Amino acid sequence: MGAMRSTPRVLGIVLAGGEGKRLSPLTADRAKPAVPFAGQYRLVDFVLSNLVNAGYLRIVVLTQYKSHSLDRHITTTWRMSTLLGNYVTPVPAQQRLGPQWFKGSADAIHQSLNLVYDDEPDYIVVFGADHVYRMDPQQMVEEHIASGAGVTVAGIRVPRKESDQFGVIDAAPDGTIRQFLEKPTDPPGLPDSPDEVLASMGNYVFTTEALLEAVKLDAGDEGSVHDMGGNIIPMMVDRGTARVYDFADNDVPGATERDRGYWRDVGTLDAYYDSHMDLVSVHPVFNLYNRKWPILTSVPALPPAKFVFQDEGRTGQALDSLVSPGVIVSGGCVRRSVLSPLVRVHTGADVQGSVLMHGVDVGRGAVVRNAILDKNVVVWPGAQVGVDPEADRARGYTVTPGGVTVIGKGGQVVL
């Protein structure tokens, strides 16, 4: 018999400890990666689906702020067979190195090195938890292994005029990163596309020894803010051991030309809203229905959605919308919206261009426009929200720069 083929051992580390202040009030009572998305998902489901679909089945999720709903979701949803030692597990800040919480993403890994020592991986995939995208991480890992680099950074092409919003990667023709520029105003364009730059996606593949050395050195630097993108990657760039992986080269099974290379950082309320609007067109910019690379989650045990014809001659309908299980649209009209489980839209209600989370109740004759309504919000009969952003702002509601009205969990919209 021949020798068994040796497969590199890969550990996935998902960084899920951020506060997500720019998503407030949606993060007032939950961690950013636990924010619901597209009706029945959580933001963290996207990165976990990408890792699991690629065959990486040993994953730790580092959590910190308001993590209860995130911990519960991961624990109850992401169950792996233990027969082969597979797991997805949340790991909260444990103060293993003293009475202090995580001081940054690099410090989160440094304080959690026991997980690395226990698993003994050859390579470590470090991904963020709050982006909406499809990616096959295995292709990036294979390129990293072939290069012999200490770290490989995933980069996505963005317009050069938007470079001041990202960490920008300046790479040599062979893929070695020459500079890592933090939100530059005048970076060099790409050789094959001068009007574009490579922005860091916050996704990294490390050779284990390189990551261990880097986070230990960073921990001893009193001037560091202990951030992966701000400190660890520049350190490794200076050493000449960092390479870039162009996300445009990633080939996800089942991807269409329209959604190939799609990636959104939903770090703001407007970006969160826009990413939902990407889902509801006839030919969506991001296709949730790709069964060759599914986005996975646990689906609640609820009855199918129901659309009711009322005696007043009104027919419940939802057009260009995503409608989750347990929803009842009773004589109301829904357009270009996302309805989460157990939403109720009553007779004569009109919902357009909105995101309604779990258990939202829209009363008879109410109007909802360009709004995000968090869990269990009640819109009283005849009330309006999102119709007049200035009036909403005067009533104390959050109104984004893009004009989207946001109501926090359990809020009431009254006449």
C-alpha positions, 0 to 999 in steps of 0.5 A: 500500500502507498503512503497516505497523502498528507493534507495541510491542516488548516484552522479558521479564525473568525474575528467577530468581536467588533462593536459595530457602532456605525450600525447603531441602533441595530447593534444596541443589543447585539454584536455586529456579526449577529445582525440579521440579514436577508430575512433569515440569516445573520451576517456571520453566516456568510463567512462561516458558509464560505469556510465550510463550503471550502472544506474547512471544518475546524473554526473558532469565532472570537467574540467580545461585545454583546455576544449572547445572541451571536454565541447562541446562533453559532452554538445552535446552528453551526453544529459539526460532526465530532467524529472527525474532530470538526467544530465551529465554536464561539470563543469569548474574551477569557482574560487568559493573559491578565485582567483585560479584554481584547484591545484589538484584532491582533490582541484577540488572536494573541490572547487566544493562542491556546486555540492554535497550540491545541489544534496544531494547524499548518496554516491559519485562515483569519477572516472578518465576520461582517461582510456579505460575499461568496468566496472559495478560501481554498483557492486562496490557501493553495496560492498562499502555500505555493508562494511560501509567503508568511501571509497572503492578503485578499484584495478586491478591486475598487475604484481609485477615487474610493481609495480613501475608504480602504486599506490599499495594497500596492503590490509588485508584479510577482504579488509581493506587497510593497506597501500597505496604505491606510486610506490613501488619497492618491495611491498608484492604480493597478498596472492593468487598470489605472483607475482601480486599486486593490483594497484589503478585504480583511481576509488573511491566510497565515503560515502558522509560525509567521502568525505566532511570531508576528502577534507575539512581537506586536504584543510587546510593542507599547505603541501598537493598537494591536490591529491586524490590518493596522499593525500585523500586515504592515510589519510583515510587508516590511519584512517582505513576507506578505503577498496579495491574492486578487479576489477577482481570480476567485472562481466560486461554483455557480456564480453568475457574471452579475454576482461574480466578485460581489463583496460588501462591507456592511459597516454602515446603515446605508451599506446594510440597506443597499446590500438588501436592495441588491437582493430584491431585483429580478436579476439580483446583484447578489444571488442567494439562490446559488445552490452550488455554494449555498449560504447556510443557516438554521431555518425556523420551524414556521409555516409557509408565508401566506398572502390573504385576499380581504373582503375590501377587495384588497389582495395581499401581495409582495412584488420583487421581495424576499418573504420568509416563513411565517409571514402573513401579508393580509390585504397589504402591498409589499414592493422591493422589500425583505420580510423576515420571519413572522412579519405581519402586514395588515389590510391597506398597508403599503411597504416599499423599499424596506427591511422588516426584521423578525416579528415586525407588525405593520398596522392597517393602512400604515405606510413604510418607505425606505426604512429598516425596522428591527425585531418586534417593531410595531407600526400603528394603524395609519402611521407612517415611517420613512415617508418624510425623513425630516419628520422622522428625525424630529421624532427621534428616529435614526435617519441615515445620510442616505435618507433611510429611517431606522427604528431599533428593536421593539420600537413603536411608530405611532400616529 
